[in-house]
Amino acid sequence: MADSSTQNFGNYVRRDPLFHFFLLPVFAISVIGSFVHLYRRPGLHSAWMTIVMIAALVAVFKIRLYALKVQDRVIRLEERLRLMNLLDAGMRSRIGDFTEAQLIALRFASDGELPALAARALNEKLGRVEIKKAIREWRGDYWQV
């Protein structure tokens, strides 16, 4: 899963070709095809196949979302541990004040700029995008799902 290209704000989003360009289109086309079949040949079997295809498409999205949620939980834990090591005692007491979005965005900040950016994120209530735009030394996350 690791990618050797240098990440930055413009290219950190990861696309999984098998998921985004094969699996999703196949299921989306299948759902559309089942609706067409139901329209052309109404009946119990066609209706059931449409329901099954919709359920399969929902399952594909839910499976993807479960993996992303687990990844976010791990990132939150990693960043809290990282903040415990890099922040001064006064700021350590505020680690619980970070939102999930802030912690996830801060993972891209280098160790050198993390303390100042973390303080700014809390004081100015910066969101995910503002934090990422403020990062000068990008620390790549090459294992993201």
ZADO-1210 file (C-alpha; in nm, 4 decimals, padded with zeros to 6 digits):
<atoms>
<atom x="00.0000" y="00.0000" z="00.0000" code="MET" pos="1"/>
<atom x="00.2930" y="00.2310" z="00.0461" code="ALA" pos="2"/>
<atom x="00.3510" y="00.4850" z="-00.2262" code="ASP" pos="3"/>
<atom x="00.6975" y="00.6278" z="-00.2764" code="SER" pos="4"/>
<atom x="00.5953" y="00.9634" z="-00.4328" code="SER" pos="5"/>
<atom x="00.6210" y="01.2690" z="-00.2090" code="THR" pos="6"/>
<atom x="00.2870" y="01.3739" z="-00.0650" code="GLN" pos="7"/>
<atom x="00.1616" y="01.7282" z="-00.0286" code="ASN" pos="8"/>
<atom x="-00.1737" y="01.9059" z="00.0055" code="PHE" pos="9"/>
<atom x="-00.2360" y="01.8727" z="-00.3666" code="GLY" pos="10"/>
<atom x="-00.1832" y="01.4974" z="-00.3974" code="ASN" pos="11"/>
<atom x="-00.2370" y="01.3308" z="-00.0573" code="TYR" pos="12"/>
<atom x="-00.5794" y="01.1857" z="-00.1472" code="VAL" pos="13"/>
<atom x="-00.5399" y="00.8197" z="-00.2304" code="ARG" pos="14"/>
<atom x="-00.7436" y="00.6393" z="-00.4941" code="ARG" pos="15"/>
<atom x="-00.7649" y="00.2612" z="-00.4824" code="ASP" pos="16"/>
<atom x="-00.7981" y="00.1647" z="-00.8505" code="PRO" pos="17"/>
<atom x="-00.9667" y="-00.1705" z="-00.7827" code="LEU" pos="18"/>
<atom x="-01.2244" y="-00.0067" z="-00.5585" code="PHE" pos="19"/>
<atom x="-01.2809" y="00.3287" z="-00.7289" code="HIS" pos="20"/>
<atom x="-01.2425" y="00.2303" z="-01.0931" code="PHE" pos="21"/>
<atom x="-01.3587" y="-00.1330" z="-01.0984" code="PHE" pos="22"/>
<atom x="-01.5720" y="-00.2396" z="-00.8028" code="LEU" pos="23"/>
<atom x="-01.7871" y="00.0747" z="-00.7726" code="LEU" pos="24"/>
<atom x="-01.8598" y="00.1049" z="-01.1454" code="PRO" pos="25"/>
<atom x="-01.9446" y="-00.2668" z="-01.1738" code="VAL" pos="26"/>
<atom x="-02.1923" y="-00.2466" z="-00.8864" code="PHE" pos="27"/>
<atom x="-02.3368" y="00.0861" z="-01.0022" code="ALA" pos="28"/>
<atom x="-02.3933" y="-00.0470" z="-01.3550" code="ILE" pos="29"/>
<atom x="-02.5450" y="-00.3647" z="-01.2093" code="SER" pos="30"/>
<atom x="-02.7923" y="-00.1638" z="-01.0006" code="VAL" pos="31"/>
<atom x="-02.8893" y="00.0433" z="-01.3049" code="ILE" pos="32"/>
<atom x="-02.9218" y="-00.2748" z="-01.5114" code="GLY" pos="33"/>
<atom x="-03.1464" y="-00.4321" z="-01.2490" code="SER" pos="34"/>
<atom x="-03.3756" y="-00.1259" z="-01.2591" code="PHE" pos="35"/>
<atom x="-03.3895" y="-00.1448" z="-01.6390" code="VAL" pos="36"/>
<atom x="-03.4695" y="-00.5162" z="-01.6183" code="HIS" pos="37"/>
<atom x="-03.7402" y="-00.4478" z="-01.3571" code="LEU" pos="38"/>
<atom x="-03.8923" y="-00.1804" z="-01.5821" code="TYR" pos="39"/>
<atom x="-03.8879" y="-00.3997" z="-01.8955" code="ARG" pos="40"/>
<atom x="-03.9927" y="-00.7235" z="-01.7226" code="ARG" pos="41"/>
<atom x="-04.1797" y="-00.6368" z="-01.4047" code="PRO" pos="42"/>
<atom x="-04.2217" y="-00.9221" z="-01.1656" code="GLY" pos="43"/>
<atom x="-04.1253" y="-01.0664" z="-00.8320" code="LEU" pos="44"/>
<atom x="-03.7913" y="-01.2027" z="-00.9554" code="HIS" pos="45"/>
<atom x="-03.6876" y="-00.8725" z="-01.1157" code="SER" pos="46"/>
<atom x="-03.7923" y="-00.6789" z="-00.8069" code="ALA" pos="47"/>
<atom x="-03.5963" y="-00.9143" z="-00.5832" code="TRP" pos="48"/>
<atom x="-03.2845" y="-00.8882" z="-00.8025" code="MET" pos="49"/>
<atom x="-03.3086" y="-00.5085" z="-00.7823" code="THR" pos="50"/>
<atom x="-03.3302" y="-00.5255" z="-00.4029" code="ILE" pos="51"/>
<atom x="-03.0336" y="-00.7651" z="-00.3891" code="VAL" pos="52"/>
<atom x="-02.8235" y="-00.5350" z="-00.6117" code="MET" pos="53"/>
<atom x="-02.9079" y="-00.2320" z="-00.3994" code="ILE" pos="54"/>
<atom x="-02.8133" y="-00.4297" z="-00.0865" code="ALA" pos="55"/>
<atom x="-02.4839" y="-00.5342" z="-00.2500" code="ALA" pos="56"/>
<atom x="-02.4019" y="-00.1735" z="-00.3400" code="LEU" pos="57"/>
<atom x="-02.4807" y="-00.0606" z="00.0157" code="VAL" pos="58"/>
<atom x="-02.2588" y="-00.3426" z="00.1485" code="ALA" pos="59"/>
<atom x="-01.9688" y="-00.2288" z="-00.0712" code="VAL" pos="60"/>
<atom x="-01.9965" y="00.1260" z="00.0658" code="PHE" pos="61"/>
<atom x="-02.0368" y="00.0105" z="00.4267" code="LYS" pos="62"/>
<atom x="-01.7328" y="-00.2173" z="00.4042" code="ILE" pos="63"/>
<atom x="-01.5280" y="00.0746" z="00.2736" code="ARG" pos="64"/>
<atom x="-01.6594" y="00.3084" z="00.5441" code="LEU" pos="65"/>
<atom x="-01.5804" y="00.0551" z="00.8183" code="TYR" pos="66"/>
<atom x="-01.2181" y="00.0400" z="00.7043" code="ALA" pos="67"/>
<atom x="-01.1966" y="00.4201" z="00.6954" code="LEU" pos="68"/>
<atom x="-01.3466" y="00.4500" z="01.0451" code="LYS" pos="69"/>
<atom x="-01.0947" y="00.2013" z="01.1865" code="VAL" pos="70"/>
<atom x="-00.8160" y="00.3934" z="01.0145" code="GLN" pos="71"/>
<atom x="-00.9410" y="00.7190" z="01.1703" code="ASP" pos="72"/>
<atom x="-00.9475" y="00.5597" z="01.5175" code="ARG" pos="73"/>
<atom x="-00.5881" y="00.4403" z="01.4782" code="VAL" pos="74"/>
<atom x="-00.4796" y="00.7836" z="01.3521" code="ILE" pos="75"/>
<atom x="-00.6431" y="00.9516" z="01.6538" code="ARG" pos="76"/>
<atom x="-00.4541" y="00.7204" z="01.8890" code="LEU" pos="77"/>
<atom x="-00.1233" y="00.7678" z="01.7046" code="GLU" pos="78"/>
<atom x="-00.1600" y="01.1448" z="01.7020" code="GLU" pos="79"/>
<atom x="-00.2489" y="01.1630" z="02.0711" code="ARG" pos="80"/>
<atom x="00.0655" y="00.9638" z="02.1516" code="LEU" pos="81"/>
<atom x="00.2694" y="01.1826" z="01.9177" code="ARG" pos="82"/>
<atom x="00.1299" y="01.4985" z="02.0767" code="LEU" pos="83"/>
<atom x="00.2147" y="01.3638" z="02.4244" code="MET" pos="84"/>
<atom x="00.5778" y="01.3367" z="02.3130" code="ASN" pos="85"/>
<atom x="00.6050" y="01.6647" z="02.1230" code="LEU" pos="86"/>
<atom x="00.3947" y="01.9153" z="02.3194" code="LEU" pos="87"/>
<atom x="00.5051" y="02.1009" z="02.6299" code="ASP" pos="88"/>
<atom x="00.3346" y="02.0280" z="02.9619" code="ALA" pos="89"/>
<atom x="00.0895" y="02.3170" z="02.9252" code="GLY" pos="90"/>
<atom x="-00.0378" y="02.1979" z="02.5919" code="MET" pos="91"/>
<atom x="-00.0459" y="01.8277" z="02.6886" code="ARG" pos="92"/>
<atom x="-00.3429" y="01.8958" z="02.9140" code="SER" pos="93"/>
<atom x="-00.5377" y="02.0189" z="02.6100" code="ARG" pos="94"/>
<atom x="-00.4907" y="01.7061" z="02.3936" code="ILE" pos="95"/>
<atom x="-00.8454" y="01.5984" z="02.4803" code="GLY" pos="96"/>
<atom x="-00.9767" y="01.9234" z="02.3270" code="ASP" pos="97"/>
<atom x="-00.8778" y="01.8274" z="01.9716" code="PHE" pos="98"/>
<atom x="-01.1589" y="01.7174" z="01.7444" code="THR" pos="99"/>
<atom x="-01.1305" y="01.3995" z="01.5435" code="GLU" pos="100"/>
<atom x="-01.0916" y="01.6038" z="01.2252" code="ALA" pos="101"/>
<atom x="-00.8106" y="01.8128" z="01.3762" code="GLN" pos="102"/>
<atom x="-00.6166" y="01.5068" z="01.4922" code="LEU" pos="103"/>
<atom x="-00.6530" y="01.3401" z="01.1540" code="ILE" pos="104"/>
<atom x="-00.5339" y="01.6539" z="00.9737" code="ALA" pos="105"/>
<atom x="-00.2411" y="01.7102" z="01.2110" code="LEU" pos="106"/>
<atom x="-00.0910" y="01.3734" z="01.1154" code="ARG" pos="107"/>
<atom x="00.0529" y="01.5387" z="00.8046" code="PHE" pos="108"/>
<atom x="00.2472" y="01.8040" z="01.0015" code="ALA" pos="109"/>
<atom x="00.6173" y="01.7417" z="01.0579" code="SER" pos="110"/>
<atom x="00.7397" y="01.6976" z="01.4147" code="ASP" pos="111"/>
<atom x="00.9048" y="02.0398" z="01.4025" code="GLY" pos="112"/>
<atom x="00.5923" y="02.2348" z="01.3167" code="GLU" pos="113"/>
<atom x="00.3377" y="02.0188" z="01.5011" code="LEU" pos="114"/>
<atom x="00.3467" y="02.1977" z="01.8419" code="PRO" pos="115"/>
<atom x="00.2832" y="02.5444" z="01.6967" code="ALA" pos="116"/>
<atom x="00.0232" y="02.4198" z="01.4495" code="LEU" pos="117"/>
<atom x="-00.1538" y="02.2192" z="01.7208" code="ALA" pos="118"/>
<atom x="-00.1772" y="02.5273" z="01.9439" code="ALA" pos="119"/>
<atom x="-00.3050" y="02.7320" z="01.6529" code="ARG" pos="120"/>
<atom x="-00.5614" y="02.4632" z="01.5625" code="ALA" pos="121"/>
<atom x="-00.7021" y="02.4688" z="01.9153" code="LEU" pos="122"/>
<atom x="-00.6917" y="02.8455" z="01.9645" code="ASN" pos="123"/>
<atom x="-00.8371" y="02.9337" z="01.6250" code="GLU" pos="124"/>
<atom x="-01.0621" y="02.6247" z="01.6021" code="LYS" pos="125"/>
<atom x="-00.9133" y="02.5373" z="01.2646" code="LEU" pos="126"/>
<atom x="-01.0861" y="02.2726" z="01.0558" code="GLY" pos="127"/>
<atom x="-00.9357" y="01.9841" z="00.8626" code="ARG" pos="128"/>
<atom x="-00.8715" y="02.1768" z="00.5410" code="VAL" pos="129"/>
<atom x="-00.7297" y="02.4864" z="00.7158" code="GLU" pos="130"/>
<atom x="-00.4842" y="02.2703" z="00.9106" code="ILE" pos="131"/>
<atom x="-00.3689" y="02.0881" z="00.5981" code="LYS" pos="132"/>
<atom x="-00.3242" y="02.4165" z="00.4092" code="LYS" pos="133"/>
<atom x="-00.1172" y="02.5580" z="00.6975" code="ALA" pos="134"/>
<atom x="00.1363" y="02.2745" z="00.6894" code="ILE" pos="135"/>
<atom x="00.4729" y="02.3795" z="00.5467" code="ARG" pos="136"/>
<atom x="00.6678" y="02.0537" z="00.5926" code="GLU" pos="137"/>
<atom x="00.4351" y="01.7756" z="00.4822" code="TRP" pos="138"/>
<atom x="00.4752" y="01.4407" z="00.6576" code="ARG" pos="139"/>
<atom x="00.3328" y="01.1829" z="00.4174" code="GLY" pos="140"/>
<atom x="00.0881" y="00.9135" z="00.5217" code="ASP" pos="141"/>
<atom x="00.1690" y="00.6436" z="00.2696" code="TYR" pos="142"/>
<atom x="-00.0385" y="00.3714" z="00.4378" code="TRP" pos="143"/>
<atom x="-00.3794" y="00.5357" z="00.4290" code="GLN" pos="144"/>
<atom x="-00.6703" y="00.3251" z="00.3104" code="VAL" pos="145"/>
</atoms>
